Amino acid sequence: IGVLWLGWNLMLILALYWAENGIVGVINVAKILMAEGPPPADFKWRVNGRPATSLSRVGTAGFFCVHYGIFWLVHGIFVFTFIPAMTGVGPFGGGVVDPSDPFGGFGATFPDLGVLAVGVVGLAISHGVSFWMNYIGRGEYKTLSPAEVMTQPYSRLVILHLTIILGAFVSIRLGTPIGSLLVLVVLKTGLDLYFHLRQHRDEPNAGAVIAS
């Protein structure tokens, strides 16, 4: 809808997906702090040489905030610098910087903040509903350990990041026509659905509520 009828461009879509990753991270902190289950026998993640399972809930949440936060921040830097540089806008794009831009050239790379805010609110509601109905309502927090929950976002986000970056390159190469933006959105949404169903498939009371 946004691409076809509301004029959403590549930067707005990428900024929205980046913001969504932040929402996923915030909700995952809450999930870590609520997790009560034992770690799986084959769990191998380590933190500073120690098994991740040896950390308390608060320690696990703290480590996740730092580790995931850096990951999220670097992705944001990429979105707001490297992509504009490739499209020729903003301070790194080689174009002429508007002297009236209060952001020193970065204003050319910023999406419409009002539209972005609406999208962020919608995504927050969606992920919040999924958290409430699946993680709490279906009792997933009773079977998952804090360390296990800590690792859940990474496999999804790595693949999504690669997909989004590849889609962005294709869009830039083709001049960001509506068709290429739609492919990016549909591909990302399809992967979201796949990872959502896979994450909840093996949990008790199978039949996850699809809200995220």
C-alpha positions as CSV (number, residue, x, y, z in Angstrom):
1,I,0.0,0.0,0.0
2,G,2.8,2.4,1.0
3,V,4.8,1.8,-2.2
4,L,1.8,1.7,-4.6
5,W,-0.3,4.5,-3.4
6,L,1.5,6.5,-0.7
7,G,4.7,7.2,-2.5
8,W,7.1,5.4,-0.2
9,N,10.7,5.3,-1.4
10,L,13.7,3.1,-0.7
11,M,15.0,5.1,2.2
12,L,11.7,5.2,4.0
13,I,11.3,1.4,3.6
14,L,14.9,0.7,4.8
15,A,14.4,3.1,7.7
16,L,11.2,1.4,8.7
17,Y,12.8,-2.1,8.6
18,W,15.7,-0.7,10.7
19,A,13.3,0.7,13.2
20,E,11.5,-2.7,13.3
21,N,14.7,-4.4,14.3
22,G,14.9,-2.0,17.2
23,I,11.3,-3.0,18.2
24,V,12.3,-6.7,18.0
25,G,15.2,-6.0,20.3
26,V,13.2,-4.2,22.9
27,I,10.6,-6.9,23.0
28,N,13.3,-9.6,23.2
29,V,14.7,-8.0,26.4
30,A,11.2,-8.4,28.0
31,K,11.1,-12.0,26.8
32,I,14.6,-12.7,28.3
33,L,13.5,-11.3,31.6
34,M,10.4,-13.5,31.7
35,A,11.9,-16.8,30.4
36,E,11.7,-19.6,32.9
37,G,12.6,-22.8,31.0
38,P,15.8,-24.8,31.2
39,P,18.4,-24.5,28.5
40,P,18.6,-27.2,25.8
41,A,21.3,-29.8,26.3
42,D,23.1,-28.9,23.1
43,F,23.1,-25.1,23.7
44,K,26.6,-23.9,22.9
45,W,26.6,-20.0,23.0
46,R,29.3,-18.6,25.2
47,V,29.8,-15.1,26.7
48,N,33.4,-14.1,27.4
49,G,34.4,-17.8,27.5
50,R,31.6,-18.7,29.9
51,P,28.5,-20.6,28.9
52,A,25.7,-18.2,28.2
53,T,23.4,-20.4,30.3
54,S,25.5,-19.4,33.4
55,L,24.3,-15.8,33.3
56,S,21.3,-14.6,35.3
57,R,18.2,-13.2,33.5
58,V,19.4,-9.6,34.1
59,G,23.0,-10.5,33.0
60,T,21.7,-12.2,29.8
61,A,19.4,-9.2,29.1
62,G,22.3,-6.8,29.6
63,F,24.6,-8.7,27.3
64,F,21.9,-8.8,24.7
65,C,21.3,-5.1,24.9
66,V,25.0,-4.3,24.2
67,H,25.6,-7.0,21.6
68,Y,22.4,-6.6,19.7
69,G,22.5,-2.8,20.2
70,I,25.8,-2.6,18.4
71,F,24.5,-4.8,15.6
72,W,21.5,-2.6,15.3
73,L,23.5,0.6,15.4
74,V,25.9,-0.5,12.7
75,H,22.9,-1.5,10.5
76,G,21.5,2.0,11.0
77,I,24.8,3.6,10.0
78,F,24.8,1.5,6.9
79,V,21.3,2.5,6.0
80,F,21.7,6.2,6.5
81,T,25.2,6.6,5.0
82,F,26.2,3.8,2.6
83,I,22.9,3.6,0.8
84,P,22.6,7.4,0.3
85,A,26.2,7.4,-1.0
86,M,25.2,4.9,-3.7
87,T,22.1,6.8,-4.6
88,G,24.0,10.1,-4.8
89,V,22.1,12.0,-2.0
90,G,23.2,13.4,1.3
91,P,26.7,14.4,2.6
92,F,28.3,11.1,1.4
93,G,26.6,11.0,-2.0
94,G,28.7,13.4,-3.9
95,G,25.8,15.7,-4.5
96,V,25.5,19.4,-3.6
97,V,24.5,19.8,0.0
98,D,21.6,22.2,0.5
99,P,23.0,25.0,2.8
100,S,19.6,25.4,4.4
101,D,19.6,21.8,5.6
102,P,19.8,21.9,9.4
103,F,21.2,18.4,9.4
104,G,24.3,19.3,7.4
105,G,23.4,17.3,4.4
106,F,21.8,14.4,6.2
107,G,18.4,15.9,5.7
108,A,18.4,14.6,2.1
109,T,18.6,11.1,3.4
110,F,15.9,11.3,6.1
111,P,12.5,9.8,5.2
112,D,9.4,11.6,6.2
113,L,9.4,11.3,10.0
114,G,5.6,11.5,10.3
115,V,5.1,8.6,7.9
116,L,8.0,6.7,9.6
117,A,6.3,7.2,13.0
118,V,3.0,5.8,11.8
119,G,4.8,2.8,10.4
120,V,6.8,2.3,13.6
121,V,3.6,2.4,15.7
122,G,2.0,-0.1,13.5
123,L,4.9,-2.5,13.7
124,A,5.2,-2.0,17.5
125,I,1.5,-3.0,17.9
126,S,2.0,-6.0,15.6
127,H,5.0,-7.3,17.5
128,G,3.4,-6.5,20.8
129,V,0.3,-8.5,19.9
130,S,2.5,-11.5,18.9
131,F,4.4,-11.2,22.2
132,W,1.2,-11.1,24.3
133,M,-0.7,-13.8,22.5
134,N,2.2,-16.2,21.7
135,Y,4.9,-15.7,24.3
136,I,2.6,-15.0,27.2
137,G,-0.7,-16.4,26.2
138,R,0.6,-19.7,24.9
139,G,3.0,-20.0,27.8
140,E,6.2,-20.1,25.6
141,Y,8.1,-18.3,28.4
142,K,7.7,-21.3,30.6
143,T,9.6,-23.6,28.2
144,L,12.4,-21.3,26.9
145,S,15.5,-20.3,28.8
146,P,16.9,-16.7,28.9
147,A,20.0,-17.7,26.9
148,E,17.8,-19.5,24.3
149,V,15.6,-16.4,23.9
150,M,18.6,-14.2,23.6
151,T,19.8,-16.0,20.5
152,Q,16.4,-16.1,18.7
153,P,16.5,-12.8,16.8
154,Y,19.9,-13.3,15.2
155,S,19.2,-16.0,12.6
156,R,16.2,-14.1,11.4
157,L,17.8,-10.8,11.3
158,V,21.0,-11.9,9.6
159,I,19.0,-13.4,6.7
160,L,16.7,-10.4,6.6
161,H,19.6,-8.0,6.6
162,L,21.2,-9.8,3.6
163,T,17.9,-9.9,1.8
164,I,17.1,-6.2,2.4
165,I,20.6,-5.1,1.5
166,L,20.5,-7.2,-1.7
167,G,17.1,-5.8,-2.5
168,A,18.3,-2.3,-1.9
169,F,21.2,-2.8,-4.3
170,V,18.9,-4.1,-7.0
171,S,16.5,-1.2,-6.5
172,I,19.4,1.3,-6.8
173,R,20.7,-0.4,-9.8
174,L,17.3,-0.3,-11.5
175,G,16.6,3.3,-10.4
176,T,14.3,2.2,-7.5
177,P,11.2,1.6,-9.7
178,I,8.0,0.5,-8.0
179,G,8.4,-3.0,-9.2
180,S,11.8,-3.5,-7.5
181,L,10.5,-1.9,-4.2
182,L,7.5,-4.3,-4.3
183,V,9.8,-7.3,-4.7
184,L,11.9,-6.1,-1.7
185,V,8.7,-5.7,0.5
186,V,7.2,-9.0,-0.6
187,L,10.4,-10.9,-0.1
188,K,11.0,-9.4,3.3
189,T,7.4,-10.0,4.4
190,G,7.5,-13.6,3.2
191,L,10.7,-14.3,5.2
192,D,9.1,-12.6,8.2
193,L,6.2,-15.0,8.0
194,Y,8.5,-18.1,7.5
195,F,10.6,-17.2,10.6
196,H,7.5,-16.4,12.7
197,L,5.9,-19.8,11.9
198,R,9.2,-21.6,12.4
199,Q,9.9,-20.0,15.8
200,H,6.5,-20.9,17.2
201,R,6.0,-24.3,15.4
202,D,7.8,-26.4,18.0
203,E,6.4,-24.6,21.0
204,P,3.6,-26.0,23.2
205,N,0.0,-25.6,21.9
206,A,1.1,-25.3,18.3
207,G,-0.8,-22.8,16.3
208,A,0.9,-19.5,16.7
209,V,-1.0,-16.3,16.3
210,I,0.4,-14.6,13.2
211,A,0.7,-11.0,14.3
212,S,4.3,-10.1,13.6
